[in-house]
Amino acid sequence: MRKYVVLSNDKIFLKNKVVSSDFNDTINIIQSINKKYEIFLFSRNSKKKLHFFVKKQNKIDKINYIFFSSLRNIKELKVFVISITWRNFINFLFIKFFKNQVSGYVYLRSDGLKEYQKKIGLIGTIFYSLMFNYFKKNLQIISVSKEICDSDKKLIIKPSELDQDWFSNYKTISTIKPKILYLGRIKVEKGVYSLIKLISEIKKDYRLSIVGGSYNFQKTSKIIFFKQVSKKKEIIRLYDNHNIFILPSFTEGAPKVILESLSRLRPVIVFNEIKHVKLKFKGIFVCERKAHNLEKKIDYILQNYKKIQKEMKKNNLPSKKSFQEDLLKILNSSFTN
């Protein structure tokens, strides 16, 4: 059987027939590839089962550096790199050392250049550019958005984890008081600190729920922190219990949380830095990163809620099934060309 070496920077648990990770999109990718191909998985190791999991369909083996020397003897082998990180870069160099002729793909889930720039500054930009250019010389780039630099329009796919559960049993919600949700990682580039500051500056009685970890933040009358939620029913319930979803990130590719919120008919607010994620979707509102602008946008949404929801029903949202089919089409073509 044809095989893929999958490089991931995430912690992954593998035992018997189960693969699990704290990142659902990582599991979605592994499940897609494993539908048709055997996988040699090289990632950070977890000793316990993590939040998101899937059963293996074909063989998946965790590998280490010792295994790399045997790669040169494996025919019909491709490489699939999940995101450009320094760890994936170093591991790819090891693969190149043992198997000079390597082909495959690097999958970009977000704009790493902007993320490295936001976290590290100029040094981060230079370091990421070096890694990016090296990967580009050796692998084809699959990206989630044409906004990501050097993206090939033919190799852009829309990540999604939506299935039928997301489009059933809709719940109504009161619009008297803003109940705002952020669901995601607590990192600088995700704009969470900026969002907390903006909400704190607004004098009205808002409620903001931040789901993804409390860390050192202090609970206030306006802002409540929750740990990571992984069960689909609980995630759907989170959207249903809020009337607006907000994504304050400074950089994004094609965030799945937007699709999830739209599928539950909950309007979305993003800021100018990631206005490209709006695409042609109904129900996404772009706002300046200022407290008074955010307040006006929230007021407008709540005052026109039913009209906005009616428009949102016209959205044609990508599904988990369509994402996996599109990814497999690309991977299959690499063996036929």
KOLMARZA-952383 format. One record per residue (C-alpha): residue number from 1; residue in three letters; x, y, z. Coordinates in pm, 1 decimal. Example, Ala and Ser with C-alpha at 12.3 -4.5 7.8 and 13.67 -1.06 7.14 Angstrom:
zalo:1&kekol:ALA&X:1230.0&Y:-450.0&Z:780.0
zalo:2&kekol:SER&X:1367.0&Y:-106.0&Z:714.0
END
This chain:
zalo:1&kekol:MET&X:0.0&Y:0.0&Z:0.0
zalo:2&kekol:ARG&X:115.0&Y:356.2&Z:-71.5
zalo:3&kekol:LYS&X:228.2&Y:542.2&Z:238.8
zalo:4&kekol:TYR&X:256.5&Y:891.3&Z:382.2
zalo:5&kekol:VAL&X:498.3&Y:1017.4&Z:645.3
zalo:6&kekol:VAL&X:292.6&Y:1271.7&Z:840.7
zalo:7&kekol:LEU&X:484.9&Y:1533.9&Z:1039.4
zalo:8&kekol:SER&X:293.6&Y:1714.9&Z:1312.3
zalo:9&kekol:ASN&X:401.3&Y:1955.2&Z:1582.9
zalo:10&kekol:ASP&X:106.9&Y:1850.8&Z:1801.3
zalo:11&kekol:LYS&X:105.5&Y:1595.1&Z:2078.3
zalo:12&kekol:ILE&X:-63.3&Y:1279.0&Z:1952.0
zalo:13&kekol:PHE&X:-167.7&Y:967.4&Z:2136.9
zalo:14&kekol:LEU&X:-164.1&Y:639.2&Z:1945.3
zalo:15&kekol:LYS&X:-266.0&Y:307.2&Z:2093.6
zalo:16&kekol:ASN&X:-423.9&Y:2.5&Z:1934.5
zalo:17&kekol:LYS&X:-695.4&Y:135.9&Z:1701.2
zalo:18&kekol:VAL&X:-725.6&Y:491.4&Z:1838.0
zalo:19&kekol:VAL&X:-548.8&Y:814.0&Z:1739.9
zalo:20&kekol:SER&X:-613.6&Y:1124.7&Z:1950.7
zalo:21&kekol:SER&X:-500.1&Y:1485.5&Z:1976.7
zalo:22&kekol:ASP&X:-602.7&Y:1808.0&Z:2148.0
zalo:23&kekol:PHE&X:-661.7&Y:1956.7&Z:1803.2
zalo:24&kekol:ASN&X:-962.9&Y:1837.0&Z:1608.7
zalo:25&kekol:ASP&X:-828.7&Y:1967.6&Z:1277.5
zalo:26&kekol:THR&X:-518.1&Y:1749.5&Z:1319.6
zalo:27&kekol:ILE&X:-737.8&Y:1444.5&Z:1373.6
zalo:28&kekol:ASN&X:-949.8&Y:1545.9&Z:1074.0
zalo:29&kekol:ILE&X:-639.2&Y:1552.6&Z:851.0
zalo:30&kekol:ILE&X:-506.5&Y:1219.7&Z:979.8
zalo:31&kekol:GLN&X:-847.2&Y:1058.8&Z:931.5
zalo:32&kekol:SER&X:-864.3&Y:1193.1&Z:574.9
zalo:33&kekol:ILE&X:-523.6&Y:1054.0&Z:476.8
zalo:34&kekol:ASN&X:-579.1&Y:725.1&Z:658.3
zalo:35&kekol:LYS&X:-894.1&Y:651.8&Z:459.0
zalo:36&kekol:LYS&X:-673.0&Y:543.5&Z:171.9
zalo:37&kekol:TYR&X:-310.8&Y:542.3&Z:287.7
zalo:38&kekol:GLU&X:-96.1&Y:388.5&Z:556.7
zalo:39&kekol:ILE&X:70.2&Y:649.1&Z:776.8
zalo:40&kekol:PHE&X:409.1&Y:678.2&Z:943.1
zalo:41&kekol:LEU&X:333.4&Y:939.1&Z:1208.5
zalo:42&kekol:PHE&X:610.3&Y:1154.7&Z:1351.3
zalo:43&kekol:SER&X:491.0&Y:1393.6&Z:1622.8
zalo:44&kekol:ARG&X:527.3&Y:1484.2&Z:1985.0
zalo:45&kekol:ASN&X:415.2&Y:1192.1&Z:2196.2
zalo:46&kekol:SER&X:133.6&Y:1185.3&Z:2449.2
zalo:47&kekol:LYS&X:111.4&Y:911.0&Z:2709.6
zalo:48&kekol:LYS&X:-260.7&Y:958.8&Z:2760.2
zalo:49&kekol:LYS&X:-566.7&Y:978.6&Z:2539.6
zalo:50&kekol:LEU&X:-642.4&Y:1336.2&Z:2436.6
zalo:51&kekol:HIS&X:-963.3&Y:1527.9&Z:2367.8
zalo:52&kekol:PHE&X:-1030.5&Y:1447.6&Z:2000.8
zalo:53&kekol:PHE&X:-991.4&Y:1098.7&Z:1861.2
zalo:54&kekol:VAL&X:-1067.9&Y:871.2&Z:1568.2
zalo:55&kekol:LYS&X:-1033.4&Y:500.8&Z:1498.2
zalo:56&kekol:LYS&X:-769.2&Y:392.4&Z:1248.7
zalo:57&kekol:GLN&X:-890.2&Y:271.4&Z:910.4
zalo:58&kekol:ASN&X:-553.6&Y:166.4&Z:770.1
zalo:59&kekol:LYS&X:-223.6&Y:109.4&Z:943.8
zalo:60&kekol:ILE&X:-72.0&Y:395.9&Z:1143.4
zalo:61&kekol:ASP&X:269.0&Y:362.8&Z:1307.5
zalo:62&kekol:LYS&X:441.9&Y:613.8&Z:1532.1
zalo:63&kekol:ILE&X:804.1&Y:649.9&Z:1422.1
zalo:64&kekol:ASN&X:1122.4&Y:799.3&Z:1567.3
zalo:65&kekol:TYR&X:1460.8&Y:917.3&Z:1437.0
zalo:66&kekol:ILE&X:1596.4&Y:562.3&Z:1431.5
zalo:67&kekol:PHE&X:1329.6&Y:468.8&Z:1178.5
zalo:68&kekol:PHE&X:1434.2&Y:743.0&Z:934.4
zalo:69&kekol:SER&X:1725.3&Y:540.6&Z:799.0
zalo:70&kekol:SER&X:1482.2&Y:281.5&Z:660.8
zalo:71&kekol:LEU&X:1284.6&Y:538.3&Z:460.8
zalo:72&kekol:ARG&X:1517.7&Y:508.6&Z:161.0
zalo:73&kekol:ASN&X:1400.8&Y:150.7&Z:111.5
zalo:74&kekol:ILE&X:1029.3&Y:235.5&Z:101.3
zalo:75&kekol:LYS&X:886.3&Y:289.5&Z:-245.2
zalo:76&kekol:GLU&X:579.7&Y:504.2&Z:-322.3
zalo:77&kekol:LEU&X:629.8&Y:714.0&Z:-11.3
zalo:78&kekol:LYS&X:511.8&Y:1074.9&Z:23.6
zalo:79&kekol:VAL&X:546.8&Y:1333.9&Z:298.5
zalo:80&kekol:PHE&X:265.1&Y:1541.8&Z:446.9
zalo:81&kekol:VAL&X:367.9&Y:1823.7&Z:681.9
zalo:82&kekol:ILE&X:96.5&Y:1975.6&Z:902.9
zalo:83&kekol:SER&X:202.3&Y:2341.7&Z:939.4
zalo:84&kekol:ILE&X:546.0&Y:2500.5&Z:918.7
zalo:85&kekol:THR&X:709.6&Y:2494.3&Z:1261.8
zalo:86&kekol:TRP&X:1073.6&Y:2473.6&Z:1365.4
zalo:87&kekol:ARG&X:1020.9&Y:2115.7&Z:1488.7
zalo:88&kekol:ASN&X:860.7&Y:2003.0&Z:1162.5
zalo:89&kekol:PHE&X:1137.6&Y:2178.9&Z:971.9
zalo:90&kekol:ILE&X:1414.9&Y:1995.8&Z:1157.9
zalo:91&kekol:ASN&X:1237.3&Y:1662.1&Z:1122.2
zalo:92&kekol:PHE&X:1195.2&Y:1718.9&Z:749.5
zalo:93&kekol:LEU&X:1569.1&Y:1785.0&Z:720.7
zalo:94&kekol:PHE&X:1631.9&Y:1442.3&Z:876.4
zalo:95&kekol:ILE&X:1399.7&Y:1281.9&Z:619.7
zalo:96&kekol:LYS&X:1583.7&Y:1459.0&Z:338.8
zalo:97&kekol:PHE&X:1916.7&Y:1335.5&Z:474.7
zalo:98&kekol:PHE&X:1809.7&Y:970.6&Z:458.6
zalo:99&kekol:LYS&X:1584.8&Y:991.8&Z:151.5
zalo:100&kekol:ASN&X:1709.7&Y:1255.2&Z:-87.1
zalo:101&kekol:GLN&X:1421.7&Y:1230.8&Z:-333.9
zalo:102&kekol:VAL&X:1117.6&Y:1341.9&Z:-133.1
zalo:103&kekol:SER&X:785.4&Y:1471.2&Z:-259.3
zalo:104&kekol:GLY&X:454.5&Y:1551.3&Z:-97.9
zalo:105&kekol:TYR&X:280.3&Y:1845.9&Z:63.9
zalo:106&kekol:VAL&X:299.4&Y:2102.5&Z:340.4
zalo:107&kekol:TYR&X:-42.9&Y:2203.1&Z:468.7
zalo:108&kekol:LEU&X:-80.4&Y:2562.8&Z:588.9
zalo:109&kekol:ARG&X:-366.1&Y:2610.5&Z:835.7
zalo:110&kekol:SER&X:-287.2&Y:2978.3&Z:894.1
zalo:111&kekol:ASP&X:-47.6&Y:3252.5&Z:789.1
zalo:112&kekol:GLY&X:262.3&Y:3146.0&Z:981.0
zalo:113&kekol:LEU&X:458.6&Y:3448.3&Z:860.2
zalo:114&kekol:LYS&X:223.9&Y:3687.7&Z:1038.5
zalo:115&kekol:GLU&X:211.1&Y:3465.6&Z:1346.7
zalo:116&kekol:TYR&X:590.8&Y:3453.0&Z:1379.7
zalo:117&kekol:GLN&X:605.0&Y:3827.5&Z:1319.5
zalo:118&kekol:LYS&X:348.1&Y:3891.2&Z:1593.0
zalo:119&kekol:LYS&X:519.5&Y:3661.1&Z:1844.0
zalo:120&kekol:ILE&X:891.2&Y:3723.1&Z:1775.6
zalo:121&kekol:GLY&X:914.6&Y:4028.4&Z:1550.1
zalo:122&kekol:LEU&X:1165.7&Y:4071.2&Z:1265.8
zalo:123&kekol:ILE&X:1372.2&Y:3767.2&Z:1366.4
zalo:124&kekol:GLY&X:1057.0&Y:3554.1&Z:1351.4
zalo:125&kekol:THR&X:977.1&Y:3684.3&Z:1003.0
zalo:126&kekol:ILE&X:1325.5&Y:3598.7&Z:875.0
zalo:127&kekol:PHE&X:1326.7&Y:3254.0&Z:1037.4
zalo:128&kekol:TYR&X:982.6&Y:3163.5&Z:903.6
zalo:129&kekol:SER&X:1070.1&Y:3286.4&Z:553.5
zalo:130&kekol:LEU&X:1376.7&Y:3058.9&Z:545.7
zalo:131&kekol:MET&X:1169.1&Y:2758.0&Z:649.1
zalo:132&kekol:PHE&X:890.5&Y:2844.1&Z:406.6
zalo:133&kekol:ASN&X:1123.2&Y:2880.1&Z:107.7
zalo:134&kekol:TYR&X:1294.4&Y:2549.0&Z:184.5
zalo:135&kekol:PHE&X:964.1&Y:2364.5&Z:211.0
zalo:136&kekol:LYS&X:842.3&Y:2528.7&Z:-109.3
zalo:137&kekol:LYS&X:1146.8&Y:2397.9&Z:-300.3
zalo:138&kekol:ASN&X:1077.7&Y:2042.0&Z:-188.5
zalo:139&kekol:LEU&X:701.0&Y:2011.3&Z:-138.5
zalo:140&kekol:GLN&X:379.8&Y:2148.7&Z:-282.8
zalo:141&kekol:ILE&X:181.8&Y:2389.5&Z:-67.7
zalo:142&kekol:ILE&X:-179.1&Y:2319.4&Z:26.3
zalo:143&kekol:SER&X:-338.0&Y:2615.6&Z:201.4
zalo:144&kekol:VAL&X:-673.8&Y:2709.1&Z:346.8
zalo:145&kekol:SER&X:-681.0&Y:3059.5&Z:198.0
zalo:146&kekol:LYS&X:-551.9&Y:3249.9&Z:-102.6
zalo:147&kekol:GLU&X:-449.6&Y:3521.4&Z:146.3
zalo:148&kekol:ILE&X:-160.8&Y:3302.5&Z:261.3
zalo:149&kekol:CYS&X:151.4&Y:3398.5&Z:65.3
zalo:150&kekol:ASP&X:239.6&Y:3197.8&Z:-246.9
zalo:151&kekol:SER&X:-76.2&Y:2988.9&Z:-226.9
zalo:152&kekol:ASP&X:-157.4&Y:2792.5&Z:-542.3
zalo:153&kekol:LYS&X:-523.7&Y:2849.9&Z:-632.2
zalo:154&kekol:LYS&X:-546.9&Y:2486.2&Z:-740.6
zalo:155&kekol:LEU&X:-439.1&Y:2364.8&Z:-397.3
zalo:156&kekol:ILE&X:-670.4&Y:2563.7&Z:-170.7
zalo:157&kekol:ILE&X:-916.0&Y:2362.3&Z:35.0
zalo:158&kekol:LYS&X:-1175.8&Y:2467.0&Z:289.1
zalo:159&kekol:PRO&X:-1126.7&Y:2294.0&Z:625.1
zalo:160&kekol:SER&X:-1446.2&Y:2198.9&Z:804.4
zalo:161&kekol:GLU&X:-1568.1&Y:1962.7&Z:1072.0
zalo:162&kekol:LEU&X:-1936.9&Y:2025.0&Z:1013.8
zalo:163&kekol:ASP&X:-2168.2&Y:1725.8&Z:989.8
zalo:164&kekol:GLN&X:-2547.1&Y:1692.8&Z:1012.1
zalo:165&kekol:ASP&X:-2548.0&Y:1749.5&Z:1389.5
zalo:166&kekol:TRP&X:-2451.7&Y:2111.8&Z:1333.4
zalo:167&kekol:PHE&X:-2760.4&Y:2176.9&Z:1121.4
zalo:168&kekol:SER&X:-3032.2&Y:2033.8&Z:1345.0
zalo:169&kekol:ASN&X:-3218.7&Y:2121.1&Z:1665.3
zalo:170&kekol:TYR&X:-3168.6&Y:2495.2&Z:1639.1
zalo:171&kekol:LYS&X:-3220.3&Y:2697.8&Z:1955.9
zalo:172&kekol:THR&X:-3361.9&Y:3048.3&Z:1993.2
zalo:173&kekol:ILE&X:-3173.7&Y:3299.6&Z:2206.1
zalo:174&kekol:SER&X:-3267.1&Y:3625.8&Z:2377.3
zalo:175&kekol:THR&X:-3114.2&Y:3941.0&Z:2227.2
zalo:176&kekol:ILE&X:-3189.4&Y:4171.8&Z:2519.1
zalo:177&kekol:LYS&X:-2836.4&Y:4138.5&Z:2656.5
zalo:178&kekol:PRO&X:-2516.2&Y:4070.8&Z:2459.3
zalo:179&kekol:LYS&X:-2391.3&Y:3720.0&Z:2532.2
zalo:180&kekol:ILE&X:-2060.4&Y:3695.8&Z:2347.2
zalo:181&kekol:LEU&X:-1850.1&Y:3384.7&Z:2294.1
zalo:182&kekol:TYR&X:-1482.9&Y:3333.5&Z:2212.7
zalo:183&kekol:LEU&X:-1372.1&Y:2974.4&Z:2160.1
zalo:184&kekol:GLY&X:-1005.7&Y:2907.9&Z:2088.4
zalo:185&kekol:ARG&X:-648.7&Y:2922.6&Z:2209.4
zalo:186&kekol:ILE&X:-532.2&Y:3181.8&Z:2463.1
zalo:187&kekol:LYS&X:-244.3&Y:3335.3&Z:2270.4
zalo:188&kekol:VAL&X:-129.3&Y:3686.9&Z:2183.7
zalo:189&kekol:GLU&X:-178.0&Y:3639.6&Z:1808.3
zalo:190&kekol:LYS&X:-534.6&Y:3520.3&Z:1873.9
zalo:191&kekol:GLY&X:-618.5&Y:3866.0&Z:2006.6
zalo:192&kekol:VAL&X:-767.2&Y:3747.0&Z:2335.7
zalo:193&kekol:TYR&X:-581.2&Y:4007.4&Z:2544.0
zalo:194&kekol:SER&X:-698.6&Y:4278.0&Z:2304.5
zalo:195&kekol:LEU&X:-1058.0&Y:4155.4&Z:2330.7
zalo:196&kekol:ILE&X:-1052.6&Y:4156.2&Z:2711.2
zalo:197&kekol:LYS&X:-931.8&Y:4516.5&Z:2706.6
zalo:198&kekol:LEU&X:-1203.6&Y:4623.5&Z:2460.9
zalo:199&kekol:ILE&X:-1486.2&Y:4460.7&Z:2655.2
zalo:200&kekol:SER&X:-1356.1&Y:4611.1&Z:2980.5
zalo:201&kekol:GLU&X:-1371.0&Y:4958.8&Z:2823.5
zalo:202&kekol:ILE&X:-1738.0&Y:4922.8&Z:2728.7
zalo:203&kekol:LYS&X:-1962.3&Y:5040.7&Z:3014.4
zalo:204&kekol:LYS&X:-2270.9&Y:4843.3&Z:2911.4
zalo:205&kekol:ASP&X:-2367.2&Y:4515.9&Z:3078.9
zalo:206&kekol:TYR&X:-2205.3&Y:4259.4&Z:2849.2
zalo:207&kekol:ARG&X:-2120.6&Y:3896.1&Z:2917.2
zalo:208&kekol:LEU&X:-1814.3&Y:3751.8&Z:2746.0
zalo:209&kekol:SER&X:-1735.9&Y:3381.0&Z:2773.4
zalo:210&kekol:ILE&X:-1377.6&Y:3282.5&Z:2688.3
zalo:211&kekol:VAL&X:-1346.7&Y:2907.8&Z:2633.1
zalo:212&kekol:GLY&X:-999.0&Y:2759.0&Z:2602.4
zalo:213&kekol:GLY&X:-839.1&Y:2797.1&Z:2944.2
zalo:214&kekol:SER&X:-841.0&Y:3044.0&Z:3232.1
zalo:215&kekol:TYR&X:-464.8&Y:3063.9&Z:3289.8
zalo:216&kekol:ASN&X:-386.5&Y:3366.0&Z:3509.7
zalo:217&kekol:PHE&X:-689.4&Y:3570.4&Z:3414.3
zalo:218&kekol:GLN&X:-920.1&Y:3693.8&Z:3684.2
zalo:219&kekol:LYS&X:-1293.4&Y:3642.3&Z:3649.9
zalo:220&kekol:THR&X:-1496.0&Y:3965.8&Z:3639.9
zalo:221&kekol:SER&X:-1864.6&Y:4052.0&Z:3626.6
zalo:222&kekol:LYS&X:-1836.7&Y:4079.5&Z:3248.7
zalo:223&kekol:ILE&X:-1584.8&Y:3809.4&Z:3161.6
zalo:224&kekol:ILE&X:-1597.8&Y:3439.9&Z:3249.6
zalo:225&kekol:PHE&X:-1327.2&Y:3184.7&Z:3160.8
zalo:226&kekol:PHE&X:-1383.3&Y:2816.4&Z:3085.6
zalo:227&kekol:LYS&X:-1150.1&Y:2526.2&Z:3022.4
zalo:228&kekol:GLN&X:-1124.8&Y:2362.6&Z:2680.5
zalo:229&kekol:VAL&X:-1436.3&Y:2183.0&Z:2561.3
zalo:230&kekol:SER&X:-1400.5&Y:1885.3&Z:2328.5
zalo:231&kekol:LYS&X:-1732.3&Y:1702.9&Z:2302.2
zalo:232&kekol:LYS&X:-1932.0&Y:1808.6&Z:1999.0
zalo:233&kekol:LYS&X:-2262.5&Y:1834.2&Z:2185.6
zalo:234&kekol:GLU&X:-2103.9&Y:2061.8&Z:2445.4
zalo:235&kekol:ILE&X:-1946.9&Y:2282.1&Z:2177.5
zalo:236&kekol:ILE&X:-2281.0&Y:2315.5&Z:1997.7
zalo:237&kekol:ARG&X:-2445.2&Y:2403.2&Z:2329.2
zalo:238&kekol:LEU&X:-2187.8&Y:2679.8&Z:2380.3
zalo:239&kekol:TYR&X:-2281.9&Y:2847.1&Z:2053.4
zalo:240&kekol:ASP&X:-2652.9&Y:2804.0&Z:2126.7
zalo:241&kekol:ASN&X:-2617.7&Y:2970.3&Z:2468.5
zalo:242&kekol:HIS&X:-2464.5&Y:3287.9&Z:2321.5
zalo:243&kekol:ASN&X:-2603.9&Y:3532.7&Z:2068.0
zalo:244&kekol:ILE&X:-2276.3&Y:3655.8&Z:1910.9
zalo:245&kekol:PHE&X:-1945.0&Y:3484.6&Z:1838.0
zalo:246&kekol:ILE&X:-1631.6&Y:3699.4&Z:1819.6
zalo:247&kekol:LEU&X:-1294.2&Y:3610.5&Z:1668.5
zalo:248&kekol:PRO&X:-1038.1&Y:3874.4&Z:1772.3
zalo:249&kekol:SER&X:-735.9&Y:3716.3&Z:1598.1
zalo:250&kekol:PHE&X:-468.0&Y:3926.1&Z:1430.6
zalo:251&kekol:THR&X:-405.9&Y:3648.8&Z:1175.8
zalo:252&kekol:GLU&X:-619.9&Y:3360.6&Z:1048.0
zalo:253&kekol:GLY&X:-644.6&Y:3133.7&Z:745.7
zalo:254&kekol:ALA&X:-986.7&Y:2969.9&Z:739.5
zalo:255&kekol:PRO&X:-1099.5&Y:2939.1&Z:1102.5
zalo:256&kekol:LYS&X:-1339.0&Y:2650.3&Z:1163.2
zalo:257&kekol:VAL&X:-1507.4&Y:2833.4&Z:1454.0
zalo:258&kekol:ILE&X:-1661.1&Y:3077.1&Z:1207.2
zalo:259&kekol:LEU&X:-1825.6&Y:2793.5&Z:1016.4
zalo:260&kekol:GLU&X:-1945.5&Y:2640.5&Z:1342.4
zalo:261&kekol:SER&X:-2104.4&Y:2966.2&Z:1455.0
zalo:262&kekol:LEU&X:-2268.0&Y:3026.9&Z:1116.4
zalo:263&kekol:SER&X:-2406.4&Y:2672.9&Z:1114.7
zalo:264&kekol:ARG&X:-2579.7&Y:2747.3&Z:1449.2
zalo:265&kekol:LEU&X:-2712.6&Y:3078.3&Z:1308.6
zalo:266&kekol:ARG&X:-2503.0&Y:3287.7&Z:1544.6
zalo:267&kekol:PRO&X:-2360.5&Y:3608.2&Z:1388.6
zalo:268&kekol:VAL&X:-1982.9&Y:3654.7&Z:1392.2
zalo:269&kekol:ILE&X:-1767.7&Y:3962.2&Z:1456.0
zalo:270&kekol:VAL&X:-1408.5&Y:3981.9&Z:1328.7
zalo:271&kekol:PHE&X:-1165.5&Y:4272.6&Z:1316.4
zalo:272&kekol:ASN&X:-1008.3&Y:4437.8&Z:1012.1
zalo:273&kekol:GLU&X:-686.7&Y:4236.2&Z:1032.1
zalo:274&kekol:ILE&X:-871.0&Y:3919.9&Z:922.3
zalo:275&kekol:LYS&X:-1152.5&Y:4069.7&Z:715.1
zalo:276&kekol:HIS&X:-1063.0&Y:3824.3&Z:434.8
zalo:277&kekol:VAL&X:-1233.5&Y:3540.1&Z:627.7
zalo:278&kekol:LYS&X:-1572.0&Y:3699.0&Z:555.1
zalo:279&kekol:LEU&X:-1564.9&Y:3575.4&Z:193.9
zalo:280&kekol:LYS&X:-1926.2&Y:3565.6&Z:69.4
zalo:281&kekol:PHE&X:-2075.4&Y:3436.2&Z:392.1
zalo:282&kekol:LYS&X:-2380.1&Y:3606.7&Z:539.5
zalo:283&kekol:GLY&X:-2366.9&Y:3691.6&Z:908.4
zalo:284&kekol:ILE&X:-1999.5&Y:3792.7&Z:942.3
zalo:285&kekol:PHE&X:-1939.0&Y:4153.2&Z:1046.1
zalo:286&kekol:VAL&X:-1604.4&Y:4332.6&Z:1020.0
zalo:287&kekol:CYS&X:-1521.0&Y:4585.6&Z:1290.4
zalo:288&kekol:GLU&X:-1241.4&Y:4827.2&Z:1379.9
zalo:289&kekol:ARG&X:-1043.3&Y:4725.7&Z:1688.1
zalo:290&kekol:LYS&X:-1185.6&Y:5006.9&Z:1901.9
zalo:291&kekol:ALA&X:-1428.6&Y:4984.1&Z:2193.0
zalo:292&kekol:HIS&X:-1687.7&Y:5227.3&Z:2055.7
zalo:293&kekol:ASN&X:-1684.8&Y:5057.1&Z:1712.7
zalo:294&kekol:LEU&X:-1732.8&Y:4717.3&Z:1873.4
zalo:295&kekol:GLU&X:-2018.1&Y:4848.8&Z:2086.0
zalo:296&kekol:LYS&X:-2195.5&Y:4989.4&Z:1779.2
zalo:297&kekol:LYS&X:-2149.8&Y:4664.4&Z:1587.1
zalo:298&kekol:ILE&X:-2291.5&Y:4456.4&Z:1872.2
zalo:299&kekol:ASP&X:-2590.9&Y:4691.5&Z:1906.8
zalo:300&kekol:TYR&X:-2660.9&Y:4670.2&Z:1531.9
zalo:301&kekol:ILE&X:-2651.8&Y:4289.0&Z:1532.4
zalo:302&kekol:LEU&X:-2884.6&Y:4254.1&Z:1830.8
zalo:303&kekol:GLN&X:-3130.8&Y:4509.2&Z:1690.3
zalo:304&kekol:ASN&X:-3147.8&Y:4327.5&Z:1354.4
zalo:305&kekol:TYR&X:-3102.4&Y:3971.1&Z:1477.4
zalo:306&kekol:LYS&X:-3391.6&Y:3792.4&Z:1306.0
zalo:307&kekol:LYS&X:-3320.6&Y:3963.2&Z:972.9
zalo:308&kekol:ILE&X:-2953.6&Y:3863.2&Z:994.9
zalo:309&kekol:GLN&X:-3041.5&Y:3502.4&Z:1081.7
zalo:310&kekol:LYS&X:-3275.9&Y:3485.8&Z:782.9
zalo:311&kekol:GLU&X:-2987.5&Y:3585.7&Z:555.1
zalo:312&kekol:MET&X:-2752.5&Y:3339.5&Z:724.7
zalo:313&kekol:LYS&X:-2977.3&Y:3050.3&Z:624.8
zalo:314&kekol:LYS&X:-2868.0&Y:3116.1&Z:263.7
zalo:315&kekol:ASN&X:-2505.2&Y:3025.9&Z:341.4
zalo:316&kekol:ASN&X:-2356.6&Y:2723.8&Z:166.5
zalo:317&kekol:LEU&X:-2109.8&Y:2600.3&Z:426.8
zalo:318&kekol:PRO&X:-1835.5&Y:2343.3&Z:354.0
zalo:319&kekol:SER&X:-1866.7&Y:2012.7&Z:540.3
zalo:320&kekol:LYS&X:-1621.8&Y:1771.6&Z:694.8
zalo:321&kekol:LYS&X:-1705.8&Y:1526.1&Z:417.6
zalo:322&kekol:SER&X:-1628.5&Y:1777.7&Z:140.8
zalo:323&kekol:PHE&X:-1299.8&Y:1875.1&Z:307.4
zalo:324&kekol:GLN&X:-1181.7&Y:1515.0&Z:331.4
zalo:325&kekol:GLU&X:-1284.9&Y:1440.4&Z:-27.6
zalo:326&kekol:ASP&X:-1100.4&Y:1748.1&Z:-158.4
zalo:327&kekol:LEU&X:-786.4&Y:1662.4&Z:37.9
zalo:328&kekol:LEU&X:-786.1&Y:1303.9&Z:-87.1
zalo:329&kekol:LYS&X:-824.5&Y:1419.9&Z:-447.9
zalo:330&kekol:ILE&X:-503.5&Y:1620.1&Z:-413.5
zalo:331&kekol:LEU&X:-316.3&Y:1336.7&Z:-242.9
zalo:332&kekol:ASN&X:-431.9&Y:1082.3&Z:-500.8
zalo:333&kekol:SER&X:-310.2&Y:1301.8&Z:-786.6
zalo:334&kekol:SER&X:44.6&Y:1301.3&Z:-647.1
zalo:335&kekol:PHE&X:73.9&Y:927.0&Z:-714.7
zalo:336&kekol:THR&X:-73.1&Y:946.8&Z:-1065.5
zalo:337&kekol:ASN&X:138.5&Y:1239.3&Z:-1192.9
END
